[in-house]
Amino acid sequence: MTTSTKGTAKIPAVLVLEDGRTFRGRAYGAVGETFGEAVFSTGMTGYQETLTDPSYHRQVVVMTAPHVGNTGVNDEDAESARIWVAGYVVRDPARVPSNWRSRRSLDEELRQQGVVGISGVDTRALTRHLRERGAMRVGIFSGNALPDEGTMLAEVRQQPEMQGADLSAQVATKEAYVVPAIGAKKFTVAAVDLGIKGMTPQRMAERGIEVHVLPATATAEDVYAVEPDGVFFSNGPGDPATADHAVGVMREVLSRKTPLFGICFGNQILGRALGFGTYKLKYGHRGINQPVQDRTTGKVEVTAHNHGFAVDAPLDKVSDTPFGRAEVSHVCLNDDVVEGLQLLDQPAFSVQYHPEAAAGPHDAAYLFDRFVALMRDNNQHSVSLMEGQRA
């Protein structure tokens, strides 16, 4: 990626898809060139949380909402320390942000962080194209001396694809850190960071959990060194088929029957640990308005998603796995994609979406309470066993 951070409002820009489709517009954010996988997000709010979600690493995000940047950027809502999207595509950027918490414009934030974007694009046509043809490699080029389209297309086609990409270690913390419980400490959780969002340990801390966030390279020995009551596997970018290390660690957790909760990438890791396959979705689920049914209750939730891969598990039966019986617990009502898994013989479950959802919706917040209940029940069971042995 090459960038310039000077004013960009009238500078020409071009978006080039790997199949040759081209969209012209104006530079938005930094000027230069960038590459990634073109995906679209259907959220109408929460763009700051989207931009700073590590799961978007190496993706160029197309916003389907036509007007973006209305509330500017503040210093409180970021999900990580930086913007992770590779590029940003909007139709009509706000000229002046208006919100009492705003500290700067979105355009200014993109420029400061060197994120190349494009505005003035027909994002409806672009989204329809990606729905029909699928997510694909893309480049954004901006500046007063742009290469010819043939050169730009050749550069796009030289970029690596998302399938086969091993990215978690690139976005995860390098050093372990602790998020203390709010109020009285009730439990300790080891959270394996595969691209964790800041609100996730916050949601656990609100429930009296002390969260030890560990690097993606953490071993089972690292996990159990914190003496956890439960283990959590986070969201993250890339192809789950490459995550052999995380799968190995999770299998060790499952073998010890420690309460386990995974979200997004963590759901895919659980699927692989149980023996299911994963596959790439045509264009994925991204946004904060995805309908999911919790099959254990029949309740339908509106949920926040960011995933381009899914678990290949049967929807209509209980499966036998090396760790006991497992079933699909949640399903997307748009396309029947697996959105959750649970083990029936030990305390482990996962969902494909983001229940912390700082920008909303909050329909799925109960899943953290479900994790708390698993840890409480497991601790009570352990105490009962010890008392029985002493008797």
Buried (B, 14 or more C-beta within 10 A) or exposed (E): BEBBBEEBEEBBBBBBBBBEBEBBBBBBBBBBBBBBBBBBBBBBBBBBBBBBBBBBBBBBBBBBBEEBBBBBBBEEBBBBEEBBBBBBBBBBBBEEBEEEEBEBBBBBBBBBBBBBBBBBBBBEEBBEBBEEBBBBBBBBBBBEEBBEEEEBBEBBEEBEEBBEBBBBBBBBBEEBEEBEBBEEEBBBBBBBBBBBBBBBBBBBBEBBBBBBBBBBBBBBEBBBBBEBBBBBBBBBBBBBBBBEBBBBBBBBBBEEBBBBBBBBBBBBBBBBBBEBEBBBBEBBBBBBBBBBBBBEEEEEBBBBBBBBBBBEBEEEEEBEBEBBEBBBBBBBEEEEBBBBBBBEEBBBBBBBBBBBBBBBBBBBBBBBEBBBEBBBEBBEEEEEEEEEEEE
